[in-house]
Amino acid sequence: MPPTINTILRNSTLNLRLVTPAAGDPAVEASVSWVHSSDLDDPTPFLDAGQLLLTDGTQFPVGEAPGSLYSDYVERLVNHGISGLGFATQVIHGVLPAGLVEACRAQALPLLEVPDRTPFIAVIRFVADWLAREQNARSEWSLQAQRAIARAALRPDGLRSILAELERQLHGWVALFDAAGNHILMPNNRPVPSALMPGVEEAVRKSLEQGSRSVSQLTIDGEQITLQTLGRRHHLRGVLVLGAIEPLDPARTDIINSVIALASLALEQTRTLDTARRHLRAGLFEHLLAGNIEVAERTARQVWGRLPAQPLLVTLAQPPGQGQNLLEALELLSDDHRGAVFYAQRNENIVVLAGSALQNKVTALLEKYGVTAGTSAETDLNHLAKALKEAGRSLQRAVELARPLVAFDEISQGGILGLLQRDEAGSVARRLIEPLANHDKAEQTQLLPTVSAWLANNCVWDRTARQLGIHRHTLRNRIDAAGTVLGLNLDSLRDRLELFAAVEFLETRDFLDEH
């Protein structure tokens, strides 16, 4: 801490006398950042706030002077934030000018009398030595604190020990939030005041949404809060929040920077393990799709506890730009429910398996991260591939409608095409499509898959050709051939709609996959 006016007065070797205010006044406890001497009428351009100004009064006339001369001078000092004024007597002025005493008293500026036997340099040296000792003490404290934090990092629960040591050193509270914005409770750590928690959580959420490294300070209910993100740009691992601490000086800032570096390192070290787990999740999901359910369940029990109970829903989601944070949130959701929610990355999308009891939590989480998703009808693990296709169709519909979520029931049961899900439509659809399937089998052609892709692309020729990797003219020839085999004029909207309805129905029944 820097010295105060009172600290300087208590040094008997300086022989300074407090003229105004009274000895117990709070103004004499003002900190002194440095001591400067000047006899200018307006020395403020050369001063910083918090300094003690010394003068021998050369700028003031000896004898009577207008009161405004002193009041204007003192006002300039007060407005500039000067801590106090020291006036030397028996140099130019035999006694303190009465007008100066009155102006200092009126504007609550501490006024010290400096006797002629006390040189200004003695006051300056006293403050300089005090500040030097204080700086050395702060540097030593910072070094010892960093050593204590480094020792804490070597403990088995390194991250928690680091944060506990930081609290001890700063005499405040420290909170850690994960990449999903959840508060990570640390044993023996000071709790965040309940009145502040809503504001802190909102500030953490905004910091994570930005996706970049940042440090910010804000005031919540009168308390200064500091937030520091952890991790890399677009791969944030969490947010460190500090509260109820003293103003940050260089020593405290060094301590916090050390903790941020160690905490970031500890969190980054888990990234490799997280990546390996996600690869394991992806591989396990492929086993489920391939029907190796027993192998997948045995693996899941060893790592996550279990797979979601059946029946379950399959959700296919397109992750947003901050997909990493979504994966962190899904991992936490899975941990909270001991594997009752399972997720895996597949190509560019994320697949989530969950029972109906937990599907609301999955949906709420996806909505929180602005995800576009589609869900299947209820299914079991033996029909996972079919459910994945249903979820894919629902996702495609959600994208088309610019909606966050579409359930497969909306597709299969709603609208005119929903009527085709009735059992009596099956024989009609099969009778229409089977000639095409039989032709492909007999002639080794690809007319049925071509027609299916063409209809799925809204009969857009170029897009379908690119998807199939064929020339546009080849595509048209295949469509014409399919129309001939089926006895339909596929240039006609009515015949296109009839074929589209049949394909939609039979895709749902996995007829096209069978052929």
N, C-alpha and C positions, 0 to 999 in steps of 0.2 A: 504494500500500500504506500502511496506517496505521502509525504509529511503534510500536516495541516497547519493553519495559522497558529493554532494552539501549540503544536509541536515546536514551532520556531520560537514562540514566546517562552516556552519552558526551558530553553537553553540559556542558562544564567550567564554564560560567557558573552552573549550578544548584548545583554542589558537592554533589550527592547521593552517598550511599555505600550500596553493596549490602551488607546485613548477612547475609542468607540468601536463596537457597542460594549455592553457589560460582559464580564468574563464568562458567564454561563450562556451567552447567546449562541444559537446554532450556527451563526455566520462564521464564528471563529473556528469551527470544525471543517471549514471548506478546505478541500485538497489543494495543494500547491504543486503544479507540474514543473515549474521552473521559476527563477528569479531574474528579473530584467531591470536595468536602471536606465532612466531617460529623463531629460528635462524639457522635452518638447511640449508645446501646447497640446498637441494631439499625437500621442505616441502609439495609438491603437493600430495603425498600419504595420507596426513592427512587433506586435505582441500577439500571443495566442491566448485563447480562453483558458482560464485556470491558473494563470501566472500571477506572481506577486510583483508589483511594480515598486521600485525604489526611486526617490527623487530628492534633490536638495532644494527644490523650490525656485530655481533660477527663473523659471517661466512666470513666476508670480511677483508683483511689485512689493517692495518692502514697505510696510505701513498699511494704511487703509487701501482697500480695493473693493470694487463693486461685488456684491454677493453673487451676481449672475456669473462672474468670471469663474468662481469656484464651483458653483452648481453645474454649469455647462461642462466643466472639466470632469467632474465626478460622474456626471451622467454618461459621458462618452465611455468612461472606464466600465461602468456598470453594464451598459448595453453590450459591451464587447466581451463580457464574462470574466473580467479580472477578479481574482480572489481577494485581493487586499492591496492597500497602499501603505508603503513605508516612507515617512517624511523625516529627513535629517534636520536636526536643529543645531544651532551654534555654528552653522556653516554660512548660509546666506541669511537665514531668518533666525533670530535669537529664540523665538518661541513659535509654536504652531500657529498659523493664521486662524483666527476665530471663524472666518468665513469657510475655510476648508473643513474645520471640525464640524461645523453645522451642516455643511453639504453632505459629508460622509455619514453623519448621524441620520439625516433625513432620507438618504437613499440606501441605508443599511450596508454601506461598504466599510469593512473593517479598516481602521486607521491605526498604524503603529508609529510611535515616535522612535527614531533612531538617533541615539546620542552621538556627539561629534567624535567620541573615542571609538566608535564601532564603524569600521570601514564597510562599505557595501560588499566588498569582495568576501568578507567574513560570512555574511549572510548567504551569499551565492555559494560559497564553498560548502557551508553546512548543508544546504539543500542538495547540492550536487553529490556530496558524499553519501547522504541518506539515500538518494535515488540509486546510486551505484550499489550500495549494500542491498537494497531491496531487489535490484535486478539480479544480483548474484544469488540471493536467496531464492528468487523465483526460478532461476535456471537450475539451481540444485534441486529444488522441489520437483521441477519438471523431469529432471534426469531420474530421480528416485521413483517418481510415479511411473515413468515409462518402463523402468526395470521391473516394478511390481506388476505392471500389465503384461510384460513379456513373460514373467514367471507364471502368471495366470493362464497365458495361452498354452503352456506346456501341460496343463492338467487335462485329465480325460474329458471333462466337460469344458473344453477350452473356451468356446464362445460365451457360454453363460458366465464363466469365471471372469472373462475379460469385461463383460458388461457390469458385473457386480463390483469389480475393482474400479471401474470408471465412476460408478455411483459413489463409492467411498472417497475417491479423490476429489470429486467435484461437489460433494455434499448436496446432490440433487437427485432427481429420479431419471431413469433411463428406460425407454421402451423400444422393443424391436418388433417390427411388423414384417410379415413375409411378403412374397411377390404378389399374393392375392389380396393383400390388405388386411390379413387377419393378425390380431395381436398375439404374439408368442409369449406365453406366460413363463417367467423365469423364477424359479424358487428363490426365496430370500431377497428378491429385489423389491424395491419400494414400489408400491402401486401407483399408477397414474390416477390423480384425483378424479373422482367420478364425474364431477361437474365439467371437467375439461375433455373427457374422453370423446364425446360426440364431435367436438371441433377438431380434435387431433385426428380422429378417424377420417373425417372429411378432407383434411389437409393431406393426409397420407394417400388417400384415393386419388386426389388431383396430381400429386407428385408421381405416382405410378402410371397414371394415364398419359403423362407427358412422355414417358419412356426414355428419358435422358438423365444423365448424371446431373444432380443439382443440389444446392444447399439453400435453404430459405429460413427466414425468421419471421414469426408472426406473433401477435398478442391475442391470447384467448382468455377472456374473463380477467384481464389485467395481468396475466402472467406471460412472460416472454418464453416462447417455445422455439427450439431450433430443430429443423428436419434435414437429414442428410440421406440421400439415396445410396444404396449399395449395389454394386454390380457394374455391368457394362451397358452402354447405350443399346436400347431395345432388348436388353437381356438383364433387366433389373432383378436383383435377388431379394430386395427388401428395403425398408426405410428405418433409419435409426432416429429416434426422437429424444431430445434432451429438454428437461424442464427444471424449474426451481434452482437454477445455478446462477452463480455470480456472473457479471459481465465478462465476456471472453477477452482475456488479455493474450499476448503471444504464448505464454506458458500453457494456459488452458487450451488454446488452439492447437498447440503441438500435441498435447495429450489426446485430444479428440481425433486429430489426424492419424495418430498412431493406432487408435482403436478402430478407426474406419478402415485403415489398411489391413489390420489383422482380421477384422470381421469379414471384410471383402474376400480376403484370402481363404478364410475358413469356409465361406459360402461357395466360393469358386471351386474349392477342392471337392465339394459334393456334386459339382456339375457333371463330372465324368461318370460318377456312380449313377446319377439320374439318367444320363444318356444311355448307359448300359441297361438300366431297368426298362427304359422305353423301347429299346431294341428287343428286350425280352418280351415285353408286352405285345409288340408287333408280331414276333414269331409265334407266341402263344395263340394269338388271334388267328393266324394262318392255320395252325393246327386245328383249331375249332372249326374253321371253314372246311377243312379237309376231312372232318369227321373223326379226328383223333381226340375225342373228348376226354377219355380216361387219362391220356398223357397230359393234356392241358390242365385238367383238374388237379392232378398230382403235383404238377409244377406250381400251380397257383397256391395250393395249400402251403407249400414250403416257403413261398415268397410273400404272398398277400393274405393268406388265411383261407380264402375260398373264392369261388366264382359266384356271381349273382344267382340267387335262387330262381328257379323256373316256376311259372312262366315269366318271361322278361320282354322288355322292349329294346329295340335296336335304334339308336339315334346316330345319324350321319350328319356331321357338322363341317361347314367351311370355316376354318379359323380366321380371325381378323388379322390385322397387321401385328398386334401384340399377342400372337399365338403362344409365345413362350409363357406369358403370364397365365393364360388359360390352362395350359398344361400343368402349371404349378397348382392352380386351383383345383383341377381334377384330381391331382395326386393327393392333395389334402382331403378332398371329399372321399376318395377311396380309402385313405388311412382312417378317417373318422368312422367309417362304417365297415372296417375290416374286410374289404374286398367285395362288399355287397354292391358296389359300383365299380365297374371295370371299364377302362378306356384303352385305346391303342391308336397310334397313328397309322394310317393306311393311304399311301400315295400322298395327295395334298390335303386329305381330309382327316378328321378325327372320328373314330367310332366309339360310342359309349353304350355299354350294356348295363341295364338296371331293371330291377323289379318295379311294378307299378307303384309300390309304396314310396319309393325313392325317386320316381321319375319327376315329380314336381321340383325336387331340389336340383336335379340335373337341368331341367328347363330354366329354373330361376338363375342358375349359374351361367348358362349359355346366353341368356338375355342380358345379364350383367356385363358380359364382354362383347355384346353386339354381334353375336354369331348368327348366321343363317343356317337352319337345320331342318331335317325331316326325320320323322319317326315311323317305325313299322307298326304293324298290328302285333298283338301279343304272340309270342312264339316260344319255342324251346331250343335248346342247343342243337338238336338233331336237324332243325330246319333253319339254321342260322343263315345259310347262303341265300335262301329265299327271302328271309327278313331283311337282309342287307340290301337286296334289290328293291324291296318295298321302300326302305328308308331312302335309297338313292332316288327313286321316283318322287318321293315326297320332297326331298331336298331340291330336285329340279323344279318342282312346282312352286316351292317357296321362293326360289330365285326368280321365276317368271312373274310371280305376283308381288315381288319385293316385300315379302313378309318374313318375320324372323323365324317362324316355325310352322310347318304343315304336317299334320298327322295323316298316316296312310288311310285311316278310316274316312277322311274327307274325300279322298280320291275314289276309294272302292265303293263307298255307299252313297255319295252325293251326286246330284245332277243326272242328266240323261244317260251318261255312260255308266253311272252306278246301277242302272236297271239291268245292264248286261251281266252283272254279277249273279243274277238269278240262275238257278240250275238249268232252266229250260233253254237258256241262251247258249249253253255249251255245245249242244249238238249242231246248232245252226253255224256257230263260229268254226267248229272243227270241219264241218262239211265244206265251208267256204275255203279254208286254208289248206286242207289236206292235199288237194291236187298239186299245190305248189310244193309242199314238202315231199310228196312222192316224186315229182319231177326232179327236184334237187337230188334225191337219193338215186334215182335211175340214171340221170344224165351227168351226175357229179357237178352240178351247177350250184350257184349261191344266190338264187333268186329270192328265197324267203328272207335270209338275213339282209339282203339288199333292200327289199321292200320295207322291212322293219326299220332299218336305219333311215331310209328316205322319209317315212312317216314321222319318225321321232324328230327329224329335223324340219318338220313342217313343210315337207316337199320342196325344200330349197335345194336346187341341183348342185351348185358349187360347194356348199358346205358339206353335203353328203358325200360328194366325190372326194373331197379332201379327207374326210373321216375314214373312208374306205380305202383310200390310197389308189383310186382308179381315175381314168379320164372321164370327163363329163359326158362325152358321147357314149362311152362304155356303160355308164350308169343309165343313160336314157334307153339304150338298147335293152338292158336288163329289165327295166321297168316295163317297156313295151312287151317284152317276152313274157313277163309275169302276168300282164293284163290278158295276153292271148291265152295263156294256160288257164287262167281263172275265168275267162269269158267276161272280163270287165273292161270298160273303157276308162282307163285311169287318167285321162284328160278331163273326165267328167267329175264334178264336185260330188255328186250323189254316189258314184261308184268309189271314189276315194274315201268318202266318209264311211261307207259300208265296210271297206277293207280296214280302215283305221279302227273302227269299233271292234272288229273281229280280232285284230292283232292286239289291241289293248286288253281284251278279255283273256285271250290265250297266253299273253305274257304273264298275266297275273297267275295263271294256272300252270306256269312253267312248261307249257306246250312247246314253245319255241326252243327252249333248251334241250328238250327231249329229241328234237329233230335237228 
